Amino acid sequence: MARLQLIATSAMGLEAVVARELKQLGYEDAKVDNGRVFFTGDYIDICRCNLWLRSSDRVLVNMGEFPATTFDELFEGTKALPWEEWIPANGEFPVEGRSQKSQLSSVPASQGIVKKAIVEKLKLTHHTEWFPEDGARYVIEVILLNDRALLTLDTTGPGLHKRGYRKLVTEAPLKETLAAALIQLSRWNVSRPFYDPCCGSGTMLIEAAMIGWNIAPGLRRTFNSENWDVIPTELWEQAREEAFDAVRDDVPLQISGSDIDPEAIEVAQAAIKSAGFAKDIEVSVLPAHRAKPQGEYGVIITNPPYGERLSEEKEVQKLLRSLGRSYLEMPTWSFFAITSTKAFEEYFGHKADKRRKLFNGRIETQYYQYLGPLPPRNKSTQA
């Protein structure tokens, strides 16, 4: 079988993180683009990447790309692609679309043309005039950019941030994929303490625990492509078995967090229990300035309130100043915070070693990174 052209999508600013994940999984040809990482694989790799990617939003099949300045070009280019190799006669195939800097600026019209072209192609191979669309779901997207059309097939379904452990959410929850990326951008590993003093619904803590125990984030959920005829069931079974075998739940975790909001802690405890870490992650109701993380050479990663309303601004300033004072009392710890607060460094009282622009949903933020000392290498690792 010919190698598949695959795409792992990501939030803006996280492409390099997703590319690094792919390379760690063995996909050495990963190439970064805006919001996407291109790579090649087989059917089994669709299964593995959906199960294992922590910071990506979706895994897509790259069906093809071609110039499209007219509807005729869009129709013919779409019809030429091998839809019949993927979509059966009863497949449900909705078409989504986006257009930017292209002559074909009407997204609904472009979606209609793509749908019509695929129907015409499937008529030729399935020998039918009627498609009930009552079977497995094959979501197609047409992306029109600079007068070129990219057609993709979504293997994931609900986004990869839907891990399956979070039933309730707090007012402004951090997306699981973003939390995983923040952890991977830090220098944390399971041998070091981890703390979040504004833990909210516990997402950062759970994602750290999953990384620490090498748990594939997609193990608790299903994917659209599990129902596709083209991907044998045994490939999904093989990929899941590999993921289960890779879990290291005998490794001690030093993960804890706190929040001033009792309701948030209740939500966090429910999510932690659902994720299977009730005995391994500790959370408590506590103001940030009273948090005293235990251990040395630990890592704090947090998503403090942004204070978007004027009435909240003074409270946020007070919180950030207290976090800055606490940081002085932990000389061996590293500190990371994602926030849209422009004067974060001023309130925190320290200039960051690094900062990185990221988007929390549609909110532009900065990821401030204060790199404390690394733990001393023990004699066994120096040998």
N, C-alpha and C positions, 0 to 999 in steps of 0.2 A: 504493500500500500504506500502511496506517496505520502511524504511527511506533511502534516497539517501546519498551516500558518495560524498561529494563535496570538491573542492579545490579552494581556492583563491590564485592566483599567485601574486608574488611581485618582485620588484627589490631587489637585495641583500642588506641586511641591514635594510630593511623596514618590515620584517616579523612580528616583534613585534607590529608595528603600525597597520598593517592589522589585526592581532589577536585581538588587543584592539578594533578596529572598530567592528569586528564581535561580540565580547562579549557585546559591547554597543548595538548592534542590537538584542541581546538575544541568541546568539549561544555560550553557556557556554563551549562546548566541544572542542573549537578551539585548535588545536595542531600545533605548529610551526615546520617546516622543512626548509631546505635550499631553499629559493625562493618560498616556498609554505606554505599555512596554510590549514590543513585538518579540516573539520567539517561536521556535518550531517544536513540534512534538507529534505524538501519536494519540490514538483514542485513550490509552491508559493515562496519558499525561493530562487530559481533560479531567479525569477523575482525581488524580494526585494533586493538581493545582487547585481545584475547588476545595479539596480537603485541607490543604496545607498553607495556602497563602493567607497571611495575617493582615497585611496592610492594603491589599488590592480590593477593589469594589466588585469586579466581575471578571470572568474568564470568557472570552469571545472567540469564535472561529472567524478568521479573516476570509470571507468568501471571495473578495476581489475588489480592485480599485481601478478606476478608469476615468477619462475626461468626460464631463457632462455639462455642457453649456446649453443644451436643448433637451426637451422632454423626449425627443426621438433617441438622442444619445443615451439618456438615462434608461429608457425602455430596452433598447437593444443591448446595452452593456449589462443590464440586470438579467435579461433573458439568456445571455450567453453563459451565465454562471451555473455550476452543477447543483442546483437545488434538489433535483431528483435523487441525488446520492444521500440526502439528509432527511427530507420531508416526505413521509408516506402519504398515501391517498387520503387518510383521515386526519392528518396532522393539523393542529391549529397554528396558524402562522400570521399573527398580527404584525404590522409594520409600524415602527416608530421612526422619527426623523429629527434632524437638526440641519440648519443651514447658516453659513456664515461666509461673508465675502464671496458670494456666488450669484451668478445670474439667475439660477433657479432658487429664488428666495422664498417661494411659497412652500412651506413644509407640508401642509395637507395635500396639495396637488402632487408633490414629489412622492409622498407616501402612496397615493393612489396609483401613480404610474408604476412604482416598484411592485405593488401588490398585483396589478394587472399583468405585469411581465412575468412574475413568478407563476401565476395561474396558467398563463399560456405555456410556459415551459413544462409545468407539471402535467398539463393536458396531454402533451406529446408522449410522455413516458408512462403515465399511469392510465392512459387510455380511458379517460372519463371526462365528462363535461361538468360534473358536480363534485364539489369538495365540502363535505359536511363539517369539517373542522371540529370534530368531537373527540379527537384523540390527544396525544401528547402535545405539549406546548413548545413551539419553536419561535421565539421572539426575534424578529429581524429589525435591524436598525440601518437606516441610510443616513450617512453623514456627508453633507455637502460643504466642502471647504475649498476656497480658491478655485472654483469651477472643476473640482474633482469629486467623484463619488466613492465613498468607502462603504461597502456592504458587509455587515457582520451578523453572526448568529449567536445569540446569548445562551451559553451552556449552564448558567448559574441559576437564574430565576430571581427570587428575592435576594437583594445584595448580600455580599459575603459578610457584612457587619452583623447580619442576623445569625448570631451564633447558636441561639436556642436557650441560653440560660437566663435571659433578662425578660421577665414577665411584666414588671412594673418599672417605671422610670421616674426620675426626679424632674424638676422643672426644666433644666438645661443639661440633659445627659451628654456625655462625651461619646462620640461614635466609637464602637469597638475597634474598627480598623485604624482610626487615628490614634487611639490609646496604644495599640500595639506598635504603631510606627514610632511614637514618642519614646517608648521603652527601648526599641531597637536603635534609636538615635542616641540614646544614653549609653554609658559603658556598664550598665548593670548586667550581672549574671547571677545565677541562683546561689552562689556562694556568699553573696553580699546581702545585708539587710535592705529592705525596700519599705518606704513609707510614703503615704499620701495624706497630708493634713487637711485637705479639702476633698475627701474621697467621694462625696455625693452618693450615687447609686453603686459605687464599688467597681466600676468598669476597669479602672487602671489596675486595681489590685488583682482582679480576676485574670486580666490579660497577662500580667506579670507571672502569676501562678501557672498559667497555661504554657507560657514560654519556659518557665523554670522546670516544669515536668515534661516538656517536649510533647505537649498534647496538640494534635492537629485541630485547629479551631473549627473545622467543619464536621467533626465527628458526630455532633449531636443533631444534625439537620439533614435535609434532603435537597436535591437539586433537580432542576427541570430535565437535564440530560440523563438522569437516571432512568427516565421513561422512554428514551429514544431507542428505536430498533437498531440503529447503526452502532451503538456502543453495547457490546455484550454484557449481560449482568455479571458474568464472572470477572470482568475487569474492575467493576465497582467493588465486588467482594474482595478481590486481591488488594486493591488500593486501601480499603478499610482495614483489612487484616494487617497490612504493613504498618498502618498508622497506629493501630492498637498495640502492635508489638514494639513500637518505638517509644511508648509512654514510659517515663521514669518516675513513677509515683512513690518510690522509696527514698527520694532525695528530700532532705529537710528543707522546709520553706521558712524564711524569716520575713514574712510579708504582713504588714499591718497598716491601719489607717484610722482616721478620725474625721468627724465633721461636727459643726456646731448645731446642726439641724437633726433632732431626734427622728423625724419622719424619714429623712434621707438615710439614716443609719438602719432603720427598719427595712427600707427598700434594698439597701446594700446587703443586709444579712440574708434576705430572701434570695437575692441573686447569687450570693456566695454559696448558700446551701444548694441551690439548684445546679450550680456549676460543679458541685462535689468537693468544695473546699471548706466546709463548715468547721472542721477540726484544724485547719491549717492556716486560715487567714483570720486575724483578730481586728475587729473594728469597735470603736467606742465613740460616745457623744462627748466632744471635747472642743473648746475653742482652739484655734490654731496656735495661739501664743502659749498655750499650756501643753502642747504636744512635746513629748520628750522621747524621741525614737531611741531604741536600745541598740547597742552594738557600735562597732567602728567600721569605717570605710563603707558606709551605707549610701543609698541613693534615694533622694526625695524627688518624685515627679508629681506635679499637681496642676490642676486646672482651676485656679481660684476664680471667684465671681468677677465678672467684668465691669459691673457698675454702670450699665448702659443707661439707667435712669438717674437723673440728677440727685434724687433723694438718696441713692445708694452710693454715690461717689465717695463721700467722707468715710463710710464704713469700709469700702474697698481700700482706700488709702491707709486706714488704720490697720487693716488686715495685712497689707503688704509690708508696712513698717514693722509689724510684729514678726512676720516671717523673716525679714532681714535681720532683726536682732537675734532670732533663734539660730539663724544660719551661722552667726559669729560664735555661737556656743558649741558648734559641731565642726571643728576644724578638719576632721578627716572625711566628712561627708561631701557628696556632690549634690547639687540642687538644680532642678529643671522646672520651668513653669511655662505654660502656654497661656497667653492672655492678649486681649485687644487693647488693654490699657496702655496708652502711648507713653505715659511717664512712669512706667514700671520700674526702671532702673533708679529713677529719682526716689520713689517711695521705698523701694527695697533697700536702697542705700549702698548698692554695689554695682559696678559695671560688669556686664556679662562677658565671659570669655568668648562666647559665640552666640549668634542669634540667627534664626532662620524663619523666613516668612512662610506661613502655612495657613490653610483655611479650615476653620472649624465650622462645617456647614458652609454657609455663605459669608460668614464673618471672617474678615482678614485679621490674622493674629501674628504675633511673634513668639517663637519658641526660644526662651532665654535659657542659656546653658552655662552653669557655673561648675567648672570641672575641678573637683577636689582631687586629692592624691589617690593614686591607685593602691590597692592593698599590696603589701610587701609579698614578694614571691616566696613561698615556703621552700624549704630545702629539697623537697621531693620534686618540685617543678623545675628547680635549678639543675638538678642532676642530669 
